[in-house]
Amino acid sequence: METLYSATKPTGKLTLGNYLGAIKNWKEMQDKYNSIFAVADLHALTINVDSKELEENIYTQFATFLAVGLDPEKSIIYCQSQVKEHAELAWIMNCFTYFGEASRMTQFKDHKAKDKVVSVGLFAYPMLMAGDILLYNTNVVPVGVDQMQHVEICRDIAIRFNARYGDTFVIPRGVVPKVGAKIMGLQNPLKKMAKSEDNENNVIYIEDDDNTIRKKFKRAVTDSLNQIKFGESQPGVSNLLVIYSCINKISIEEAQKHFEGCNYGTLKSETAESVIREIGPIRDKIKELKENRKYLDKMMKLGAEKARKIARETLNKVYKKVGLVLIEDK
């Protein structure tokens, strides 16, 4: 059975886009792969984040993993910072990455264009991500479209290392969901729904209450064409159709046929109610789990121990290949 690795960064509250683009699919994937899921908290340090907020986000995200149905008996579920091998392999990944190729990463260039101060950590983000993936002999990495470039540089680093030192790393492949890989904002359907959002009406958070979800969908931007069709000429309507189809596990064509002859109000309200039915129970479970931090700590520790067993074996192999001297833990 192949190994699957995926992670989400605990910066801001998880959105409907995070859920539909990644987390929703994980529950089914854990039955098809040796699955490893991480809270990528080290990656969160690449931006300026309040320490108390980060801690709260880590617990919330870990609780979300459990609430959506990820099973600690089937999958390894852990926090990245609790497995020190990630940081250790990241340094080696840095040493096998060329400055030019790291400089071409789109996300880094976007941040650099917007921010006056950019950390070295943000520049090295793809190398840490490469270490995340390669530590676990990963075959499959489900990612959104905007992360595929990072999977590609991971592959390049692994191939480069293997060419120099012999067969060491499994070469992973990135997989983008056919539908729902990129959920757009409700107010700006030309821009991805993001956790770092100034306009609260643009994004649905997993922890939003039912009435808030209804109000946000009611205010969603559509157009004046008065037709429900999927296509570039109707980005707002298309985004609602994508959300509806993902939630109800039907094709875009089926969703469009369902709303044939309906007005935009019906599209918005039915999409809102579908989202509420889907994430309402998850939201309630997250709240329940967050009230029991001892249990979450226990599950974190269990996941970290399982992850470290695999990660340590991989890192030891890498250390020996590059010539570093190992003193085994006793």
N, C-alpha and C positions, 0 to 999 in steps of 0.2 A: 504494500500500500504506500502511495506517495505521501510526502510530508507537506503540509500547508502551513504557512506562517503569515499572520496579519497583525497589525497593531494600529491603535488610534492614539492621538496626542491629547492629553488632558488640559487643553487650553480653551477656556470658555465652556459653555454648556453644550452638550451634544444636541445636534439638530436632526430634523426629519431627513435631511440630506445625508448625514452620517449613517442614520439607521437604514435608509433604503439603499444607499450606495455601498454599504459594507456590512454592518452588524446584522441586518435581517438575514442575509445570505449565509452567515457563519453557522447558524443552527443546523441547516441542512448539510453544509460542508463537513461538519464534524463527524458525520456518519460515513463520509466517502474518503476521508483522508486522516492521517495522523496529524491532528490539528493542534497548533500552538497559537495562542492569542495573547497579546501583551498590551498593557497600558504603557505607552511610550513616554514615560515621565521625564527621562533625560532629554528627549527632544524638546520638551516644553521649556527647558531652560534657555533655549536659543532666542527667546523673546523676553521682554521685561514683564514678569508676572509676579503678582503679590504672593508671598510664601503661604499665607493662610488660605488664600484662594486656591492655590495649586494643590495643597493638601486635601482640601474639600473636593476639588475636581477629581483627584485620583480616586478617592473613595467612591464618588458618584459614578465614575466611569467603570470601576471594577464591579460595583453593584449592578450597573446596567448590563454588563456581560452576563452576570448570573440571572438577572431578571428576564432577559430575552430567551433564556433556555440553554445557554452554554453549560455543559455538564462537566464538572471537574473529574468525573470518573472516565469520561471519554476524551477530554481535551486537557491540555496544559494551559492554565490561565494564570497569569502572573504580572507583576510590575517590573518593568525593565531595570530600574535602578537597584532592585533587590538581587540582581544577578550581575555581579561585578565583572564577569567575563565580557559583557557588552562593551564597557569602557576600555578594557584591555585590547580587545580585538580591533576596536575603532582606531586606536593608534597605529596598529599595523596596517590597517586599510588606508590610513592617511599616507603612509610611506609607500604605498603601491598605487597612488593616484596622482596623475599629473595635474599641475596647477591649472593648465589651460582647460582641461576637460571639466574640472570642478568649477571653473569660472563661467562655463557655458550653461550651467544649470539654470533653468528658467525661473524657478522659485527664488533662487538667490538674486538673480538679476532684477526681478520684480521688487523684492524687498529693498535692494540697494537703490533702486530708482525712487522709491517712496520715502526711505528713512535716511537721515543724515548719519546716524550711528548704526553700523552693522557689525555684529560680533564675529570673531573667528569661529565660534561655535556654530553660527548660522551657515558660514561658508563650508564647514566640515559636516554639516547635517547629512548629506548623502553618504559619506563614508561611515558614519555611525549606523545609518540605515542598512548599508551593505553588511556591516558586521552583524546586525540584528538577524538578517536573513541567512547569512552563511554559517552562523554558529550552529544552526539546527539541521544542516544538510537538507535545506528546503528545496522542494521541487516546484511548488506552485505559490505564487504571491498574488492574491486578489487585491487589486488597487483601482483607484479612480484614474481617469485619463491624465490628470495633472501630476500623478505620481509615477507614471510609466517611465519617464526619463530617469528617475532614480533607480528603478529596477534595471534599466539598461546599463547604467554606469556600474551597478553592482555586478552585473554579468561580465563587463569589461575587466573589472578588477580581479574577479575570480579566474577568468581565462588567463590573464596576465600572470597571476600567481602560480597557477597550475603549469603554465608553460615554463616557468623558471624552476619550480621545485618538484614537479611531478604531480600526479593526481592527488589533490587535497580537498578542493571544494566541489560540491555539487553545483552545477550551473542552473540557477533557477529560471523560471519563466513567469512573466507577469500576465495576469488574466484580468481583463476589464469586463464587468457585467454587461450583457447586451442591452439591457434596459435599466435605467435608474442610476447609472454610473455617475451622472452629474445632474443633481436636482438644482434648479435655478431659484432665485429669490422670488417672493410673491409680488413685491413692489417693483423689482428690477429683474425681469425674466431673462435679461441678457447677461446677467452676472450670477455666478454660482452662489447658492445659499451657504453662508459662512457663519462660523461660530463668532468671529470677530465682526459683529454687525452693529452699526450705529442705529439703524432704523429697526426697531423691534417688530414692526409689522411686516418686514421683509422675510422673516425667518420663523419657522415653527420649531420650538424646542421640545424635546421628548418629555420634559417635565411641565410643559404648559397644561393648564386645566382646560376642561372641555369648552367652556364659554370663550376663553381666550383663543382657542383654536378656531372656533366658529367665526369670531370677529375678524381674525386675521385673513381667513379665506374669503370672507364677505368683502373685504377691502382689496383683495388680490386684483392686480392690473390685468385687464384683458384687451379689448379694442372696440372699434365701432363697426366691425364687419357683420356682426350678428349671425355668425356661423361657427359651428364647432368642428374645426378641421385641424389636423396635425400638419405643421409645416413651418418653414422659416418666416413666412409672412404673418404668422400668429404665434409669437413666442410665448406670450402669457397663457393663451389657451393650450398650447402644446405642452407647456410645463404642467398644467393641471391634469392633462390627459396622461402624462407620464406618471405623475404621482398616483392617480386613480388606478392605472393599469398595474403598477408595481404592488400597491396595497392589495388589490383584488386578484393578483396573479393571472391576468389576462393580457392579451396583446394590445398594442396601440390601436390596431384596426378594430378589435372587439370593443374597446372603450369608446372609440369614435362612433361606432354603430349604435352603442347603448344610448349615447346622447344625441342621436340624430333627431332633429326637430325640436330639441330643447333650447332653452335660453341660457345665458351665462349664469344666471342666478341658480338654476338647477345644477349646472356643472359645479359651481362653487360649493353649494350646500351638500351635495352628495359626496363630493371629494372630502369635505370637512368631516362628515359623519363616518366615512370609511377610515380616515386617519384616527378619529377618536376611538373607534372600535378596536383598532390595531394597537395603538400605543397607550390607551387608557390603562389597561391591566398592567402593562410594563411600568408605567409611571407609578402606579400604586405599589408594585413590588419593589421598585427602587427605594421608595420611601420607607417601606418596611425593613429592607436590608440595611439601610443607612442608620437605622435606629439600633442596630446590633453590630457595633464596630468590633467587638470581640470575635464574632463569627467571621467578619470580613478579614480581620487580621489573620485568623486561623487559615482561611482559604488562600490568602496571599502567601503565607509561609509555605503551605503545602505546594502551591504552584511554583514558587521560587525554587524549592528543593528539587522538584522534578525537572525544571528547566536547567538548573545548574549542573545536574548530572550529565546532561547531553552537552551543554556548553563547555564544561570543563574538559571533556574528552576532546572536543574539536580544538579548543585553544591549546591544549597540550601538544596535539599533533602539529599545529601551526608553529608553536614555539620551537619544537624539535627541527622542523623543516628550515626555519630561518637561522638556526644556530644558537638560540637562547638556552641557557642552562636551567633546567628544571630541578627544583627541590620539592619532591612530592609531599603533599600534606599528609600528616599522620593523625 
